[in-house]
Amino acid sequence: LEQVEEQLAGLRIVQRSTLSEDPAYLLHIDVSKPAHSAGSGFVAVSCSSQSVRVYNRETLSFLREYSGHAGILNGARFAHTCDSRVFAACGDGTVKCWDVRLATQKAVQVFSGYPSNVFISFDLNCSDLIICAGTEKVEKDTFLVFWDARGITDCASTKKEPLGVYSESHNDDITTICFHPIEPNLLVSGSTDGLVNVFDINKDNEEDALISTCNSDSSVSFTGWSGKDYKQVYCTTHDEGFCWWDIAQLDTEEPITLLHVLDVRDTVCIANDTLHYLVGGLYHKKADKLFLLGGTSTGNIHLLSCGKDGLSLVGTLRGGHSAMVRSFCWNPTDESLLTGGEDAQLLLWKPGAVERSLTKKASMKIASSVQRRVRVHNSSLKSRKKV
């Protein structure tokens, strides 16, 4: 474990993307899965400019951009079994799929929701069979919408209709969706209603599918899976809280809460620096250890180790970003880290690396009105199942 922590703390910048003529906040990052790729693969980034940009994974050279959509594109996900297919959820009530090898703006597949749907989160399960997207609350309704993702090459000209929806388990915007890394039927969702729900979508109906409801007591910003065989779930919140639960303990007398920190900023001591916000978490499978990424408004990145007794600082990555870091993607294959921020920079970090390009970008203030909206949280939350 110490070796892994040293390796993480020793991450250094190896590459920077060139600054776009249209600078934007970099909100979500994903990398193509290398199993079927002869080349170096791709990086997809969803931006505050309502677009998804694609880069070469090693050089971070810009390849293409998908834009001109009716709504903001949320998230960017590559298929697990096809390294050239990238998906994004759209505010126009669709999830779109493009083939990054094709020099066209046209999506190869469009998954359409219901008329009132505005999608702000989504994920693709590990077998690439099911897509799930979460909606903003419209009037009193909020939905998890599901599609069959198969056959995207056979019927590219047609819109795919949903398989169905879950509508009872959240009562506010569904901000985050994360399928289980190895069990294609398991899904965790988080919402501004404070609830983190775990579903088994193989069940016949929503009530039976809801395995557990965990209450974070705050608006959820990020969810993930951790632990041996990924039997734990965790979340970060919009007011910099952290919750961590062991779902394996649901049918036992043991408490399922491993750790609940109301405000990480108050609990982690960082010498000569501060922690202003959390970005999200990453589970290091080899070390069987969960880490959190946080940062400062000036672009420093703090890596925190999670234990049942609390959080501790592993290390700080400096000299990269000049503004808030908004997104990251950990690649366990080469143990590299990609980060994106409000300075419009995309950075690739590797253990003990030396930066190839020495042209550090100056601090840049982006004139953008696009901010992640955080609603005033209603603290009178109700849990339907064991918390």
LUMSE-607324 format. One record per residue (C-alpha): residue number from 1; x, y, z. Coordinates in nm, 3 decimals, always signed. Each point is the difference from the previous one (the first is absolute). Layout:
# residues N
+------+---------+---------+---------+
| lolo |       X |       Y |       Z |
+------+---------+---------+---------+
|  NUM |       X |       Y |       Z |
...
+------+---------+---------+---------+
This chain:
# residues 387
+------+---------+---------+---------+
| lolo |       X |       Y |       Z |
+------+---------+---------+---------+
|    1 |  +0.000 |  +0.000 |  +0.000 |
|    2 |  +0.282 |  +0.242 |  +0.084 |
|    3 |  +0.150 |  -0.065 |  -0.343 |
|    4 |  -0.333 |  +0.083 |  -0.168 |
|    5 |  -0.037 |  +0.319 |  +0.203 |
|    6 |  +0.355 |  +0.102 |  -0.090 |
|    7 |  -0.075 |  -0.068 |  -0.365 |
|    8 |  -0.313 |  +0.215 |  +0.009 |
|    9 |  +0.181 |  +0.280 |  +0.180 |
|   10 |  +0.277 |  -0.029 |  -0.261 |
|   11 |  -0.226 |  +0.063 |  -0.298 |
|   12 |  +0.150 |  +0.260 |  -0.233 |
|   13 |  -0.127 |  +0.174 |  -0.311 |
|   14 |  +0.106 |  -0.171 |  -0.320 |
|   15 |  -0.226 |  +0.183 |  -0.245 |
|   16 |  -0.234 |  +0.298 |  -0.036 |
|   17 |  -0.264 |  +0.061 |  -0.261 |
|   18 |  +0.036 |  +0.311 |  -0.213 |
|   19 |  -0.240 |  +0.273 |  +0.098 |
|   20 |  -0.315 |  +0.011 |  -0.211 |
|   21 |  -0.107 |  +0.314 |  -0.183 |
|   22 |  -0.328 |  -0.044 |  +0.186 |
|   23 |  +0.112 |  -0.058 |  +0.361 |
|   24 |  -0.248 |  -0.177 |  +0.224 |
|   25 |  -0.024 |  -0.175 |  +0.334 |
|   26 |  +0.087 |  -0.371 |  -0.030 |
|   27 |  -0.279 |  -0.173 |  +0.191 |
|   28 |  +0.032 |  -0.376 |  -0.065 |
|   29 |  +0.281 |  -0.220 |  -0.135 |
|   30 |  +0.009 |  -0.359 |  -0.123 |
|   31 |  +0.263 |  -0.207 |  -0.180 |
|   32 |  -0.060 |  -0.273 |  -0.257 |
|   33 |  +0.064 |  -0.351 |  +0.123 |
|   34 |  +0.332 |  -0.122 |  -0.143 |
|   35 |  -0.087 |  -0.368 |  -0.049 |
|   36 |  -0.090 |  +0.029 |  -0.367 |
|   37 |  +0.210 |  +0.300 |  -0.093 |
|   38 |  +0.314 |  -0.029 |  -0.209 |
|   39 |  +0.074 |  +0.369 |  +0.049 |
|   40 |  +0.023 |  +0.207 |  +0.314 |
|   41 |  -0.374 |  +0.046 |  +0.038 |
|   42 |  -0.221 |  +0.300 |  +0.057 |
|   43 |  -0.105 |  +0.245 |  +0.269 |
|   44 |  -0.350 |  +0.153 |  -0.001 |
|   45 |  -0.078 |  +0.316 |  +0.196 |
|   46 |  -0.339 |  +0.161 |  +0.047 |
|   47 |  +0.030 |  +0.378 |  +0.022 |
|   48 |  -0.200 |  +0.295 |  +0.126 |
|   49 |  -0.021 |  +0.115 |  -0.364 |
|   50 |  -0.271 |  -0.268 |  -0.046 |
|   51 |  +0.237 |  -0.224 |  -0.194 |
|   52 |  +0.205 |  -0.319 |  +0.025 |
|   53 |  +0.364 |  +0.022 |  -0.112 |
|   54 |  +0.212 |  -0.301 |  -0.096 |
|   55 |  +0.379 |  -0.017 |  +0.041 |
|   56 |  +0.281 |  -0.248 |  -0.059 |
|   57 |  +0.060 |  -0.166 |  +0.338 |
|   58 |  +0.380 |  +0.018 |  -0.003 |
|   59 |  +0.072 |  +0.330 |  -0.174 |
|   60 |  -0.324 |  +0.179 |  +0.103 |
|   61 |  -0.017 |  +0.137 |  -0.352 |
|   62 |  -0.349 |  +0.115 |  -0.095 |
|   63 |  -0.182 |  -0.229 |  -0.246 |
|   64 |  -0.362 |  +0.114 |  -0.030 |
|   65 |  -0.294 |  +0.165 |  +0.177 |
|   66 |  -0.370 |  -0.080 |  +0.014 |
|   67 |  -0.210 |  +0.314 |  +0.050 |
|   68 |  -0.302 |  +0.192 |  -0.121 |
|   69 |  -0.250 |  -0.182 |  +0.218 |
|   70 |  -0.322 |  +0.132 |  +0.142 |
|   71 |  +0.109 |  -0.070 |  +0.357 |
|   72 |  +0.314 |  -0.033 |  +0.208 |
|   73 |  +0.186 |  -0.328 |  -0.045 |
|   74 |  +0.050 |  -0.167 |  +0.337 |
|   75 |  +0.265 |  -0.260 |  +0.060 |
|   76 |  +0.211 |  -0.185 |  -0.254 |
|   77 |  +0.029 |  -0.379 |  +0.001 |
|   78 |  +0.176 |  -0.240 |  -0.231 |
|   79 |  -0.146 |  -0.343 |  -0.065 |
|   80 |  +0.186 |  -0.276 |  +0.184 |
|   81 |  +0.020 |  -0.234 |  -0.299 |
|   82 |  +0.047 |  +0.248 |  -0.284 |
|   83 |  +0.266 |  +0.264 |  +0.056 |
|   84 |  -0.127 |  +0.239 |  -0.268 |
|   85 |  -0.359 |  +0.040 |  +0.125 |
|   86 |  -0.060 |  +0.295 |  +0.231 |
|   87 |  -0.329 |  +0.092 |  +0.166 |
|   88 |  -0.136 |  +0.318 |  +0.160 |
|   89 |  -0.330 |  +0.094 |  +0.162 |
|   90 |  -0.167 |  +0.305 |  -0.146 |
|   91 |  -0.230 |  +0.261 |  +0.147 |
|   92 |  -0.229 |  -0.046 |  -0.301 |
|   93 |  -0.123 |  -0.330 |  +0.146 |
|   94 |  +0.232 |  -0.238 |  -0.185 |
|   95 |  +0.316 |  -0.202 |  +0.053 |
|   96 |  +0.219 |  +0.015 |  -0.310 |
|   97 |  +0.272 |  -0.234 |  -0.123 |
|   98 |  +0.275 |  +0.096 |  -0.248 |
|   99 |  +0.276 |  -0.199 |  -0.167 |
|  100 |  +0.316 |  +0.207 |  +0.053 |
|  101 |  +0.163 |  -0.155 |  -0.309 |
|  102 |  -0.259 |  +0.165 |  -0.223 |
|  103 |  +0.050 |  +0.362 |  -0.106 |
|  104 |  -0.362 |  +0.094 |  +0.051 |
|  105 |  -0.212 |  +0.182 |  +0.257 |
|  106 |  -0.282 |  -0.247 |  -0.055 |
|  107 |  -0.065 |  -0.242 |  +0.283 |
|  108 |  +0.002 |  -0.367 |  -0.098 |
|  109 |  -0.277 |  -0.062 |  +0.251 |
|  110 |  -0.248 |  +0.214 |  +0.192 |
|  111 |  -0.180 |  -0.132 |  +0.309 |
|  112 |  -0.308 |  +0.216 |  +0.050 |
|  113 |  -0.177 |  +0.054 |  +0.330 |
|  114 |  -0.348 |  +0.130 |  +0.075 |
|  115 |  -0.106 |  +0.354 |  -0.100 |
|  116 |  +0.063 |  +0.168 |  +0.336 |
|  117 |  +0.337 |  -0.168 |  +0.066 |
|  118 |  +0.312 |  +0.211 |  +0.052 |
|  119 |  +0.292 |  -0.236 |  +0.062 |
|  120 |  +0.276 |  +0.116 |  +0.234 |
|  121 |  +0.169 |  -0.334 |  +0.078 |
|  122 |  +0.042 |  -0.341 |  -0.161 |
|  123 |  +0.211 |  -0.315 |  -0.018 |
|  124 |  +0.049 |  -0.311 |  -0.213 |
|  125 |  +0.020 |  -0.338 |  +0.174 |
|  126 |  +0.315 |  -0.212 |  -0.013 |
|  127 |  -0.139 |  -0.233 |  -0.269 |
|  128 |  -0.108 |  +0.294 |  -0.223 |
|  129 |  -0.355 |  -0.137 |  -0.003 |
|  130 |  -0.187 |  +0.260 |  +0.204 |
|  131 |  +0.010 |  +0.381 |  +0.014 |
|  132 |  -0.155 |  +0.187 |  +0.292 |
|  133 |  -0.051 |  +0.377 |  +0.016 |
|  134 |  -0.122 |  +0.220 |  +0.285 |
|  135 |  -0.222 |  +0.304 |  -0.042 |
|  136 |  -0.042 |  +0.342 |  +0.151 |
|  137 |  -0.315 |  +0.037 |  +0.205 |
|  138 |  -0.285 |  +0.127 |  -0.218 |
|  139 |  -0.305 |  +0.101 |  +0.202 |
|  140 |  -0.014 |  -0.292 |  +0.247 |
|  141 |  +0.166 |  -0.263 |  -0.218 |
|  142 |  +0.353 |  -0.134 |  -0.014 |
|  143 |  +0.097 |  -0.313 |  -0.194 |
|  144 |  +0.264 |  -0.261 |  -0.057 |
|  145 |  -0.050 |  -0.095 |  -0.368 |
|  146 |  +0.135 |  -0.326 |  -0.146 |
|  147 |  +0.081 |  -0.110 |  -0.357 |
|  148 |  +0.125 |  -0.313 |  -0.170 |
|  149 |  +0.338 |  +0.109 |  -0.141 |
|  150 |  +0.044 |  -0.295 |  -0.235 |
|  151 |  -0.023 |  +0.021 |  -0.378 |
|  152 |  +0.147 |  +0.347 |  -0.030 |
|  153 |  +0.159 |  -0.092 |  -0.332 |
|  154 |  -0.312 |  -0.161 |  -0.144 |
|  155 |  -0.249 |  +0.283 |  +0.032 |
|  156 |  +0.205 |  +0.318 |  +0.010 |
|  157 |  -0.269 |  +0.200 |  -0.178 |
|  158 |  -0.271 |  -0.068 |  +0.257 |
|  159 |  -0.055 |  +0.141 |  +0.347 |
|  160 |  -0.011 |  -0.254 |  +0.278 |
|  161 |  -0.294 |  +0.018 |  +0.238 |
|  162 |  +0.044 |  -0.073 |  +0.373 |
|  163 |  -0.043 |  -0.344 |  +0.152 |
|  164 |  -0.164 |  +0.166 |  +0.301 |
|  165 |  +0.053 |  +0.232 |  +0.296 |
|  166 |  +0.035 |  +0.011 |  +0.377 |
|  167 |  -0.195 |  +0.295 |  +0.139 |
|  168 |  -0.058 |  -0.060 |  +0.372 |
|  169 |  +0.345 |  -0.019 |  +0.159 |
|  170 |  +0.123 |  +0.361 |  -0.030 |
|  171 |  -0.196 |  +0.323 |  +0.040 |
|  172 |  +0.252 |  +0.251 |  -0.140 |
|  173 |  +0.264 |  +0.036 |  -0.273 |
|  174 |  +0.197 |  -0.322 |  -0.058 |
|  175 |  +0.353 |  +0.137 |  -0.014 |
|  176 |  +0.205 |  -0.320 |  -0.026 |
|  177 |  -0.037 |  -0.357 |  -0.130 |
|  178 |  +0.264 |  -0.271 |  +0.022 |
|  179 |  -0.035 |  -0.361 |  -0.110 |
|  180 |  +0.191 |  -0.270 |  +0.190 |
|  181 |  +0.346 |  -0.067 |  -0.156 |
|  182 |  -0.052 |  -0.378 |  -0.035 |
|  183 |  -0.370 |  -0.073 |  +0.070 |
|  184 |  -0.201 |  +0.133 |  -0.298 |
|  185 |  -0.331 |  -0.005 |  +0.189 |
|  186 |  +0.107 |  +0.220 |  +0.295 |
|  187 |  -0.036 |  +0.377 |  -0.004 |
|  188 |  +0.049 |  +0.282 |  +0.251 |
|  189 |  -0.166 |  +0.340 |  -0.040 |
|  190 |  +0.034 |  +0.324 |  +0.193 |
|  191 |  -0.222 |  +0.306 |  +0.015 |
|  192 |  -0.037 |  +0.348 |  +0.141 |
|  193 |  -0.262 |  -0.161 |  +0.228 |
|  194 |  +0.296 |  -0.141 |  +0.197 |
|  195 |  -0.072 |  -0.364 |  -0.074 |
|  196 |  +0.242 |  -0.254 |  -0.144 |
|  197 |  -0.197 |  -0.295 |  -0.138 |
|  198 |  +0.131 |  -0.342 |  -0.100 |
|  199 |  -0.206 |  -0.195 |  -0.254 |
|  200 |  +0.001 |  -0.351 |  -0.146 |
|  201 |  -0.156 |  +0.069 |  -0.339 |
|  202 |  -0.056 |  -0.371 |  -0.067 |
|  203 |  -0.301 |  +0.016 |  +0.234 |
|  204 |  -0.348 |  +0.030 |  -0.148 |
|  205 |  -0.096 |  +0.338 |  +0.144 |
|  206 |  +0.150 |  +0.306 |  +0.164 |
|  207 |  -0.106 |  -0.086 |  +0.353 |
|  208 |  +0.169 |  -0.341 |  -0.014 |
|  209 |  +0.301 |  +0.144 |  -0.184 |
|  210 |  +0.079 |  +0.249 |  +0.278 |
|  211 |  +0.252 |  -0.192 |  +0.213 |
|  212 |  +0.087 |  +0.283 |  +0.234 |
|  213 |  -0.049 |  +0.370 |  +0.060 |
|  214 |  +0.283 |  +0.182 |  +0.175 |
|  215 |  -0.045 |  +0.356 |  +0.122 |
|  216 |  +0.290 |  +0.241 |  -0.044 |
|  217 |  -0.192 |  +0.286 |  +0.168 |
|  218 |  +0.109 |  +0.228 |  -0.284 |
|  219 |  -0.011 |  +0.055 |  -0.375 |
|  220 |  +0.200 |  -0.279 |  -0.170 |
|  221 |  +0.266 |  +0.098 |  -0.254 |
|  222 |  +0.191 |  -0.324 |  -0.071 |
|  223 |  -0.052 |  -0.373 |  +0.058 |
|  224 |  +0.221 |  -0.304 |  -0.043 |
|  225 |  +0.069 |  -0.362 |  +0.096 |
|  226 |  +0.290 |  -0.122 |  +0.211 |
|  227 |  +0.128 |  -0.289 |  +0.210 |
|  228 |  +0.076 |  -0.363 |  -0.078 |
|  229 |  -0.243 |  -0.117 |  -0.272 |
|  230 |  -0.138 |  +0.358 |  +0.010 |
|  231 |  -0.247 |  -0.065 |  +0.282 |
|  232 |  +0.026 |  +0.356 |  +0.133 |
|  233 |  -0.147 |  +0.325 |  -0.131 |
|  234 |  +0.104 |  +0.354 |  +0.081 |
|  235 |  -0.096 |  +0.355 |  -0.089 |
|  236 |  +0.121 |  +0.356 |  +0.025 |
|  237 |  -0.240 |  +0.290 |  +0.046 |
|  238 |  -0.032 |  +0.353 |  -0.135 |
|  239 |  +0.092 |  +0.141 |  +0.342 |
|  240 |  +0.321 |  -0.209 |  +0.011 |
|  241 |  -0.129 |  -0.289 |  +0.211 |
|  242 |  +0.095 |  -0.366 |  -0.040 |
|  243 |  -0.197 |  -0.320 |  +0.073 |
|  244 |  +0.114 |  -0.361 |  -0.031 |
|  245 |  -0.218 |  -0.309 |  +0.045 |
|  246 |  +0.050 |  -0.379 |  -0.002 |
|  247 |  -0.291 |  -0.152 |  -0.193 |
|  248 |  +0.120 |  -0.352 |  +0.094 |
|  249 |  -0.120 |  +0.071 |  +0.356 |
|  250 |  -0.363 |  +0.063 |  -0.103 |
|  251 |  -0.124 |  -0.340 |  +0.121 |
|  252 |  +0.208 |  -0.003 |  +0.318 |
|  253 |  -0.020 |  +0.175 |  +0.335 |
|  254 |  +0.315 |  +0.198 |  -0.081 |
|  255 |  -0.037 |  +0.373 |  -0.083 |
|  256 |  +0.043 |  +0.068 |  -0.372 |
|  257 |  +0.151 |  +0.349 |  +0.046 |
|  258 |  +0.380 |  -0.019 |  -0.017 |
|  259 |  +0.060 |  +0.375 |  +0.017 |
|  260 |  -0.208 |  +0.318 |  -0.012 |
|  261 |  +0.184 |  +0.334 |  -0.013 |
|  262 |  -0.230 |  +0.303 |  -0.006 |
|  263 |  +0.267 |  +0.237 |  -0.133 |
|  264 |  +0.335 |  -0.134 |  -0.113 |
|  265 |  +0.147 |  +0.352 |  +0.007 |
|  266 |  -0.028 |  -0.001 |  +0.380 |
|  267 |  +0.159 |  -0.339 |  +0.060 |
|  268 |  +0.305 |  -0.030 |  -0.226 |
|  269 |  +0.310 |  +0.182 |  +0.119 |
|  270 |  +0.220 |  +0.126 |  -0.285 |
|  271 |  +0.317 |  +0.182 |  +0.096 |
|  272 |  +0.043 |  +0.340 |  -0.168 |
|  273 |  -0.306 |  -0.059 |  -0.219 |
|  274 |  -0.375 |  -0.046 |  +0.015 |
|  275 |  -0.267 |  -0.223 |  -0.152 |
|  276 |  -0.276 |  +0.198 |  -0.171 |
|  277 |  -0.204 |  -0.272 |  -0.173 |
|  278 |  -0.028 |  -0.369 |  -0.094 |
|  279 |  +0.002 |  -0.121 |  -0.360 |
|  280 |  -0.077 |  -0.370 |  +0.053 |
|  281 |  +0.150 |  -0.335 |  +0.090 |
|  282 |  +0.202 |  -0.285 |  -0.149 |
|  283 |  +0.032 |  -0.358 |  +0.121 |
|  284 |  +0.350 |  -0.145 |  -0.040 |
|  285 |  -0.069 |  -0.370 |  -0.053 |
|  286 |  +0.359 |  -0.124 |  +0.046 |
|  287 |  +0.032 |  +0.172 |  +0.336 |
|  288 |  -0.367 |  -0.059 |  +0.093 |
|  289 |  -0.014 |  +0.364 |  +0.099 |
|  290 |  -0.241 |  +0.286 |  -0.060 |
|  291 |  +0.141 |  +0.346 |  -0.069 |
|  292 |  -0.168 |  +0.340 |  -0.039 |
|  293 |  +0.113 |  +0.287 |  -0.221 |
|  294 |  -0.046 |  +0.353 |  +0.126 |
|  295 |  +0.158 |  +0.331 |  -0.075 |
|  296 |  +0.052 |  +0.370 |  +0.043 |
|  297 |  -0.139 |  +0.291 |  -0.197 |
|  298 |  +0.351 |  +0.060 |  -0.139 |
|  299 |  +0.028 |  -0.346 |  -0.154 |
|  300 |  +0.187 |  -0.214 |  +0.253 |
|  301 |  -0.131 |  -0.358 |  +0.018 |
|  302 |  -0.013 |  -0.181 |  +0.336 |
|  303 |  -0.012 |  -0.381 |  +0.012 |
|  304 |  -0.170 |  -0.137 |  +0.312 |
|  305 |  +0.005 |  -0.354 |  +0.134 |
|  306 |  -0.328 |  -0.137 |  +0.141 |
|  307 |  -0.006 |  -0.223 |  +0.307 |
|  308 |  -0.269 |  -0.096 |  +0.249 |
|  309 |  +0.175 |  +0.227 |  +0.250 |
|  310 |  -0.010 |  +0.301 |  -0.233 |
|  311 |  +0.174 |  +0.175 |  -0.288 |
|  312 |  +0.370 |  +0.082 |  -0.032 |
|  313 |  +0.211 |  +0.191 |  -0.251 |
|  314 |  +0.210 |  -0.217 |  -0.234 |
|  315 |  +0.153 |  +0.279 |  -0.203 |
|  316 |  -0.056 |  +0.318 |  -0.200 |
|  317 |  +0.047 |  +0.042 |  -0.376 |
|  318 |  +0.120 |  +0.352 |  -0.075 |
|  319 |  +0.103 |  +0.203 |  -0.301 |
|  320 |  -0.270 |  -0.127 |  -0.231 |
|  321 |  -0.330 |  +0.185 |  +0.004 |
|  322 |  -0.045 |  +0.371 |  +0.065 |
|  323 |  -0.368 |  -0.023 |  +0.101 |
|  324 |  -0.250 |  -0.244 |  +0.152 |
|  325 |  +0.030 |  -0.362 |  -0.115 |
|  326 |  -0.343 |  -0.129 |  -0.103 |
|  327 |  +0.064 |  -0.347 |  -0.141 |
|  328 |  +0.243 |  -0.291 |  -0.004 |
|  329 |  +0.039 |  -0.353 |  -0.133 |
|  330 |  +0.224 |  -0.263 |  +0.157 |
|  331 |  +0.145 |  -0.264 |  -0.235 |
|  332 |  +0.106 |  -0.311 |  +0.197 |
|  333 |  +0.173 |  -0.153 |  -0.305 |
|  334 |  +0.292 |  +0.244 |  +0.004 |
|  335 |  -0.089 |  +0.163 |  +0.335 |
|  336 |  -0.038 |  +0.340 |  -0.161 |
|  337 |  -0.235 |  +0.283 |  +0.089 |
|  338 |  -0.176 |  +0.243 |  -0.232 |
|  339 |  -0.131 |  +0.325 |  +0.148 |
|  340 |  -0.206 |  +0.285 |  -0.142 |
|  341 |  -0.087 |  +0.336 |  +0.145 |
|  342 |  -0.151 |  +0.345 |  -0.022 |
|  343 |  +0.328 |  +0.115 |  -0.159 |
|  344 |  -0.102 |  -0.204 |  -0.310 |
|  345 |  +0.309 |  -0.218 |  +0.037 |
|  346 |  +0.006 |  -0.378 |  -0.040 |
|  347 |  +0.303 |  -0.150 |  +0.174 |
|  348 |  +0.147 |  -0.352 |  -0.006 |
|  349 |  +0.188 |  -0.106 |  +0.315 |
|  350 |  +0.219 |  -0.310 |  +0.034 |
|  351 |  +0.221 |  -0.129 |  +0.285 |
|  352 |  +0.339 |  +0.174 |  -0.004 |
|  353 |  -0.055 |  +0.146 |  -0.346 |
|  354 |  +0.178 |  +0.296 |  -0.157 |
|  355 |  -0.216 |  +0.247 |  -0.190 |
|  356 |  +0.059 |  -0.014 |  -0.375 |
|  357 |  -0.144 |  +0.343 |  -0.065 |
|  358 |  +0.133 |  +0.277 |  +0.222 |
|  359 |  -0.244 |  +0.267 |  -0.117 |
|  360 |  -0.199 |  +0.043 |  +0.318 |
|  361 |  -0.323 |  +0.188 |  -0.056 |
|  362 |  -0.052 |  +0.326 |  +0.178 |
|  363 |  -0.292 |  +0.042 |  +0.237 |
|  364 |  -0.316 |  +0.053 |  -0.195 |
|  365 |  -0.338 |  +0.127 |  +0.108 |
|  366 |  -0.268 |  -0.146 |  -0.223 |
|  367 |  -0.300 |  +0.221 |  -0.067 |
|  368 |  -0.257 |  -0.276 |  +0.040 |
|  369 |  -0.339 |  +0.017 |  +0.161 |
|  370 |  -0.023 |  -0.379 |  +0.010 |
|  371 |  +0.022 |  -0.118 |  +0.357 |
|  372 |  -0.101 |  -0.332 |  +0.149 |
|  373 |  -0.330 |  +0.092 |  +0.161 |
|  374 |  -0.032 |  -0.101 |  +0.361 |
|  375 |  -0.344 |  +0.025 |  +0.151 |
|  376 |  -0.073 |  +0.102 |  +0.355 |
|  377 |  -0.017 |  -0.335 |  +0.173 |
|  378 |  -0.309 |  -0.112 |  +0.183 |
|  379 |  +0.118 |  -0.167 |  +0.320 |
|  380 |  -0.330 |  -0.172 |  +0.076 |
|  381 |  +0.087 |  -0.311 |  -0.199 |
|  382 |  -0.177 |  -0.331 |  +0.032 |
|  383 |  +0.159 |  -0.337 |  -0.050 |
|  384 |  -0.207 |  -0.293 |  -0.118 |
|  385 |  +0.239 |  -0.273 |  +0.100 |
|  386 |  +0.279 |  -0.077 |  +0.238 |
|  387 |  +0.246 |  +0.288 |  +0.035 |
+------+---------+---------+---------+
